[in-house]
Amino acid sequence: MIKPGGHVAIADLEKEDGSFHSANPSGVEHSGFERNAVGSDFSKAGFKNIRFTNAYNVKREGREYPIFLMTGEK
């Protein structure tokens, strides 16, 4: 749905061991995403100039969970 020349920005949790959410989370379908997989999917969908940065680290129960920011251009 993004026209040529349009941009996308997505932020989400990096792939983790499932400890970010409670032991029995309702509605949680994943434990974060792997950057390579996300980048590959967007590349296959026609995006270019795909870049990842560390956007933030969520601190929870003595651990840090990285949040990535991915940007790309159609």
C-alpha positions in Angstrom: 0.0 0.0 0.0 3.0 2.3 0.1 3.6 4.1 -3.1 7.1 4.2 -4.8 9.2 6.7 -2.9 7.2 6.2 0.3 8.9 5.3 3.6 8.1 2.9 6.4 9.3 2.9 10.0 8.7 0.0 12.4 9.8 -0.4 16.0 9.5 -3.7 17.8 11.1 -6.0 20.3 14.2 -7.9 19.3 13.9 -11.7 19.4 14.1 -12.9 23.0 13.5 -16.0 25.1 9.9 -15.2 26.0 10.7 -13.7 29.4 9.7 -10.2 28.4 6.0 -11.1 28.8 4.4 -12.8 31.8 4.3 -16.6 32.1 0.8 -16.8 30.5 0.4 -13.8 28.3 -3.0 -13.4 26.6 -2.8 -12.3 23.0 1.0 -12.4 22.6 1.8 -14.2 19.4 5.6 -13.9 19.3 8.7 -13.2 21.4 10.1 -10.4 19.3 11.5 -10.4 15.8 14.9 -11.3 14.3 16.3 -8.3 12.3 17.5 -10.5 9.4 14.1 -12.1 8.9 12.3 -8.7 9.0 14.8 -7.1 6.6 14.5 -10.1 4.2 10.7 -9.9 4.2 10.7 -6.2 3.5 13.3 -6.6 0.8 11.3 -9.3 -0.9 8.3 -6.9 -0.8 10.3 -4.3 -2.8 11.7 -2.1 -0.1 15.3 -0.8 -0.3 17.6 1.2 1.9 16.5 -0.9 4.8 18.3 0.1 8.0 18.1 -1.0 11.6 19.1 0.9 14.7 18.7 0.3 18.4 15.8 2.6 19.4 15.5 1.9 23.1 16.2 -0.7 25.8 13.2 -1.6 28.0 14.4 -2.4 31.6 12.3 -5.0 33.3 13.0 -7.2 36.3 16.8 -6.6 36.2 17.1 -7.3 32.4 17.2 -5.1 29.4 15.3 -5.9 26.2 16.3 -4.0 23.1 13.8 -2.4 20.8 14.9 -2.0 17.2 13.8 0.6 14.7 13.7 -0.4 11.0 13.3 2.1 8.2 13.0 1.4 4.5 12.0 3.0 1.2 9.6 1.7 -1.4 
